[in-house]
Amino acid sequence: MFNQIVTKNNEMKKSIIFLACIVLACPSLFAQKDYQITLFPWASLNYNPGAAGEQNNTLCFTAFFRQQYLGIKEPAQSDESVTTENYNDISSRNMAFNVEFYSRKIRGAFALSIDNDKAAYYNNINLKLGYAFKLNLGPGKLGIGAQVVMINQSLDVSKLHATVQDDPLLKEYNESEMNMDFNFGLYYKAERWFAGVSILRMLDNSAFVLSGQGFQRPPRTLYATGGYIWTLPWNPSWNIEPSAIIRTDLAMMNFDLMAIARYNSVVWGGLSYRLDDAVSILMGARPFHNSSNNFLKGLEAGLAYSITTTKIGYRPKGSFGDIEILIRYCFDLYKQEVFSGYGSSRSIYKNQY
């Protein structure tokens, strides 16, 4: 009997140590940090409000789905389940959907973003509404953007197993919280390069709490990003596009490095590296890029598979990687009219946005 109790206690200690290691190794887990997008050049709006309307199309829709740490599981925390090999799935799932409306009449772009970040037993839903003013500057455009963010955080308390019966901490814990914050960003895009800086959750822990209390909100985070398009002189059909993103809350820092090769602006593929986390294989295409149909040429799809490089991927019931899917569709509402020599010249610009 004594040996059984000791064995169960050891199993519980291992579970606690394992969860602590995950929290330290993965900044995005347990809702303490922002979730990370591997295909970050296509997700500029998710971390920089100034990037709204960067495609210069009237309407642009972007959707992401990311499953992080596929297959990772933890032993159930109840004493009864320790000996039954019962495990709970604690992988992270992220989904995001962005809508951008660009118009010269409003001198910029409005953007609406909805994203859902589910990490272990936590679930975060963010609703962002923003505007980016576009300023012609030098060889490109500078986007000056701001967002109002509504954040809903929730915890599935039923998945937590207390070591003490009727644990008062679980009874008193608030299951959900809603608050409001603001984002701000600058994003410059030229023909061959782009760069941006932004700050998310400007109010930090002083955010407006609309309901609930007790959750630890993600901290204020700074982002810096940049990229370049280099055309091979001996073969102009190929472009090499390196890019990078840096994230920091002034206590911890993380970065991604990416390089892709694009052929005829139609198909692309490459590699990405995230510090102390993963190496990723990337591929995608714009199958109708050279089409004369303006409603088809703006369709793009991408796929990324990440191989976990930390100890989280080298243990029983550990992660065997991440997968990410991207779909983007951009088009112009109005077809630009061409003056044919008849009628009033004032009609040339009638439908231009």
C-alpha positions in Angstrom: 0.0 0.0 0.0 2.8 2.4 0.9 4.6 1.6 -2.3 1.5 2.4 -4.4 1.1 5.8 -2.7 4.7 6.6 -3.3 4.4 5.6 -7.0 1.3 7.8 -7.5 3.0 10.8 -5.9 6.0 10.3 -8.2 3.7 10.2 -11.2 2.0 13.4 -10.0 5.4 15.1 -9.5 6.4 14.1 -13.0 3.2 15.6 -14.5 3.7 18.9 -12.7 7.4 19.1 -13.8 6.4 18.2 -17.4 3.8 21.0 -17.5 6.2 23.5 -16.0 8.8 22.6 -18.7 6.2 23.3 -21.4 5.3 26.7 -20.0 9.0 27.7 -19.9 9.7 26.2 -23.3 6.7 27.5 -25.2 5.9 31.2 -24.7 2.6 30.8 -26.6 1.1 28.1 -24.4 -1.3 28.7 -21.6 -2.4 32.1 -22.9 0.6 33.9 -21.5 2.0 35.1 -24.8 0.8 35.6 -28.4 0.4 32.6 -30.6 3.1 32.4 -33.3 2.4 32.1 -37.1 5.0 30.4 -39.2 3.8 32.1 -42.4 4.2 35.5 -40.8 4.7 37.6 -44.0 1.1 36.7 -45.0 -0.1 37.5 -41.5 1.2 41.1 -41.2 -2.2 42.3 -40.0 -2.2 40.0 -37.1 0.7 41.7 -35.4 0.9 45.1 -37.1 -2.2 47.3 -37.6 -0.3 49.5 -40.1 -0.2 46.6 -42.6 -3.9 46.8 -43.4 -4.4 47.2 -47.1 -0.9 46.2 -48.0 -2.1 44.3 -51.1 -3.7 47.5 -52.5 -6.8 45.5 -53.5 -10.3 46.7 -52.7 -11.1 43.6 -50.7 -8.8 41.0 -49.2 -9.7 37.9 -47.1 -7.0 35.9 -45.3 -7.6 32.7 -43.2 -5.1 30.8 -41.1 -5.4 27.5 -39.3 -2.5 26.2 -37.1 -2.3 23.1 -35.0 0.8 23.3 -32.8 2.5 20.5 -31.0 0.5 17.7 -32.7 0.1 14.6 -30.5 1.4 16.1 -27.3 -0.4 14.7 -24.2 -0.1 14.9 -20.5 -1.2 12.3 -17.9 -4.6 13.0 -16.4 -4.2 14.6 -13.0 -6.6 12.4 -11.0 -5.1 9.7 -8.8 -7.5 7.1 -10.3 -6.2 7.7 -13.8 -2.5 7.5 -13.1 -2.4 3.7 -13.3 -4.8 3.5 -16.3 -2.5 5.3 -18.8 -5.2 8.0 -19.3 -3.9 11.1 -21.2 -5.3 14.5 -22.0 -4.5 16.3 -25.3 -2.9 19.7 -24.6 -1.9 20.7 -28.1 -2.5 24.3 -29.2 -4.9 25.3 -32.0 -5.0 28.7 -33.6 -7.4 30.1 -36.2 -7.5 33.6 -37.7 -9.7 35.4 -40.2 -8.9 38.9 -41.6 -11.0 41.1 -43.8 -9.4 44.3 -45.3 -11.1 47.0 -47.3 -8.7 49.4 -49.1 -9.8 52.6 -50.8 -8.1 55.7 -52.0 -11.2 57.7 -51.0 -10.6 57.0 -47.4 -6.8 57.3 -47.9 -6.1 53.9 -46.4 -7.8 50.7 -45.3 -10.3 49.4 -42.7 -9.6 45.9 -41.3 -11.5 43.4 -39.2 -9.8 40.5 -37.6 -11.1 37.6 -35.5 -8.7 35.0 -34.1 -9.1 32.1 -31.7 -6.2 30.7 -29.7 -6.9 27.5 -27.9 -3.9 26.3 -25.7 -4.4 23.3 -23.5 -7.4 24.2 -21.3 -7.4 27.9 -22.1 -9.3 29.6 -24.9 -8.7 33.1 -26.1 -10.9 35.0 -28.7 -9.7 38.3 -30.0 -11.8 40.8 -32.1 -9.8 43.6 -33.7 -11.2 46.6 -35.6 -8.6 49.0 -37.1 -7.7 51.6 -39.7 -4.4 52.2 -41.4 -3.7 55.6 -43.1 -1.6 55.2 -46.2 1.0 57.9 -46.9 3.0 58.0 -50.1 6.6 58.3 -48.9 9.7 57.9 -51.1 9.5 54.7 -53.3 6.7 53.2 -51.3 3.8 53.7 -48.8 3.9 54.1 -45.1 0.9 52.6 -43.2 0.1 54.2 -39.8 -2.4 52.0 -38.1 -4.3 51.5 -34.9 -6.7 48.8 -33.6 -9.3 48.5 -30.9 -9.1 45.0 -29.4 -11.8 43.0 -27.5 -10.3 40.0 -25.7 -12.2 37.2 -24.2 -10.3 34.6 -22.2 -11.8 31.4 -20.7 -10.6 28.3 -18.9 -12.2 24.9 -18.9 -12.1 24.3 -15.2 -13.7 20.8 -15.6 -10.5 19.6 -17.2 -8.5 20.4 -14.1 -8.1 17.7 -11.5 -7.4 18.8 -8.0 -5.1 16.8 -5.7 -7.4 17.8 -2.8 -11.1 17.1 -2.9 -13.2 20.2 -3.3 -10.2 22.4 -3.9 -11.3 26.0 -3.0 -9.0 27.5 -5.6 -10.9 25.8 -8.5 -14.2 26.8 -7.0 -13.3 30.5 -6.7 -11.5 30.7 -10.1 -13.2 32.8 -12.7 -13.9 30.8 -15.8 -13.9 33.8 -18.2 -12.9 37.4 -18.6 -13.4 40.1 -21.2 -11.3 43.2 -21.6 -10.3 45.9 -24.1 -7.0 47.1 -25.3 -5.3 48.9 -28.2 -2.6 48.1 -30.8 -0.5 50.5 -32.9 1.9 49.9 -35.8 3.9 51.4 -38.6 4.4 49.5 -41.8 6.4 50.6 -44.8 6.2 48.7 -48.1 8.2 49.4 -51.3 8.4 47.4 -54.5 11.3 45.3 -53.3 11.3 45.4 -49.5 9.1 46.0 -46.5 9.7 46.8 -42.8 7.4 47.4 -39.8 7.3 48.0 -36.1 4.3 47.6 -33.8 3.2 47.4 -30.2 0.3 45.1 -29.1 -1.7 45.6 -26.0 -0.5 49.1 -25.3 -2.4 49.2 -21.9 -0.7 46.0 -20.8 -2.2 44.9 -17.4 -4.0 48.2 -17.2 -6.5 47.1 -19.9 -10.1 47.9 -19.5 -11.7 44.9 -17.7 -15.3 44.6 -18.9 -16.2 41.5 -17.0 -14.6 38.9 -14.8 -11.3 39.1 -13.0 -8.3 36.9 -12.1 -6.8 36.0 -15.5 -3.2 36.9 -16.2 -3.4 38.8 -19.5 -0.7 38.6 -22.1 1.9 41.3 -21.6 2.6 44.3 -23.9 4.6 43.0 -26.8 6.8 44.7 -29.4 7.3 43.4 -32.9 9.8 44.3 -35.6 9.7 42.7 -39.1 11.4 43.1 -42.5 11.9 41.4 -45.8 13.5 41.8 -49.2 12.8 40.5 -52.7 15.9 39.7 -54.8 15.6 38.7 -58.4 18.3 36.4 -59.8 20.2 38.4 -62.4 20.9 35.3 -64.5 17.3 34.0 -64.3 14.6 36.7 -63.7 11.9 34.1 -63.4 13.2 33.3 -59.9 13.0 35.5 -56.8 14.7 34.9 -53.5 12.7 36.4 -50.5 14.4 36.5 -47.1 12.4 37.9 -44.1 12.5 38.0 -40.3 10.3 38.9 -37.4 11.3 39.6 -33.8 9.0 39.5 -30.8 9.8 40.8 -27.3 8.0 41.8 -24.1 11.3 43.3 -22.8 11.7 40.2 -20.6 12.0 37.5 -23.2 12.7 37.6 -27.0 11.9 35.3 -29.8 12.5 35.5 -33.6 11.8 33.7 -36.9 14.0 33.7 -39.9 12.6 32.7 -43.3 13.8 32.3 -46.9 11.6 31.3 -49.8 12.2 30.9 -53.6 9.3 32.1 -55.8 9.1 31.0 -59.5 7.3 33.3 -62.0 5.3 34.7 -59.0 3.2 31.5 -59.1 4.7 28.8 -56.9 7.0 29.2 -53.9 8.8 27.1 -51.3 11.4 27.5 -48.6 12.5 27.0 -45.0 12.0 28.8 -41.7 13.6 28.7 -38.3 12.1 29.7 -35.0 14.5 30.2 -32.1 14.4 27.3 -29.5 11.2 25.9 -31.1 11.1 24.5 -34.7 12.4 24.2 -38.2 9.7 24.6 -40.9 9.2 23.5 -44.5 7.1 25.9 -46.5 5.3 25.7 -49.8 2.5 27.5 -51.6 1.1 28.9 -54.9 -0.9 31.6 -56.7 -2.3 29.3 -59.4 -4.2 32.0 -61.3 -1.6 34.8 -60.9 -1.1 35.2 -64.7 -4.8 34.9 -65.5 -6.7 37.8 -67.2 -9.6 37.2 -64.8 -9.1 39.7 -62.0 -11.4 37.7 -59.7 -9.2 34.6 -59.9 -5.6 36.0 -59.9 -5.8 37.0 -56.3 -6.2 33.5 -54.9 -3.3 32.1 -52.9 -2.7 29.1 -50.7 0.2 28.0 -48.5 1.2 25.2 -46.2 3.9 24.9 -43.5 5.0 21.9 -41.5 7.2 22.5 -38.5 9.5 20.0 -36.9 9.8 20.5 -33.1 13.4 21.0 -32.1 13.0 21.1 -28.3 12.6 18.2 -25.8 8.9 18.5 -26.1 9.3 16.5 -29.4 11.6 13.8 -28.0 9.5 12.2 -25.2 6.7 9.6 -25.1 3.4 11.3 -25.9 5.4 14.3 -27.2 4.9 16.5 -30.2 5.6 15.3 -33.7 5.3 18.8 -35.2 3.1 21.7 -36.2 1.0 22.2 -39.3 -0.3 25.5 -40.7 -2.6 26.3 -43.6 -3.1 29.6 -45.3 -5.7 30.8 -47.8 -5.8 34.3 -49.2 -8.2 35.8 -51.7 -7.9 39.5 -52.9 -9.7 41.2 -55.7 -10.8 44.7 -56.9 -14.5 45.6 -56.9 -14.2 48.0 -59.7 -12.7 47.5 -63.1 -10.6 50.4 -64.2 -12.0 52.1 -67.2 -9.9 53.0 -70.2 -10.7 56.2 -72.2 -11.5 55.3 -75.8 -11.6 58.8 -77.2 -15.4 59.2 -77.1 -17.5 61.0 -74.4 -16.4 63.1 -71.5 -13.0 62.7 -70.0 -14.6 63.0 -66.6 -15.9 59.4 -66.9 -12.3 58.0 -66.9 -12.2 58.0 -63.1 -15.8 57.3 -62.4 -15.3 53.8 -60.9 -11.7 54.0 -59.7 -11.4 53.4 -56.0 
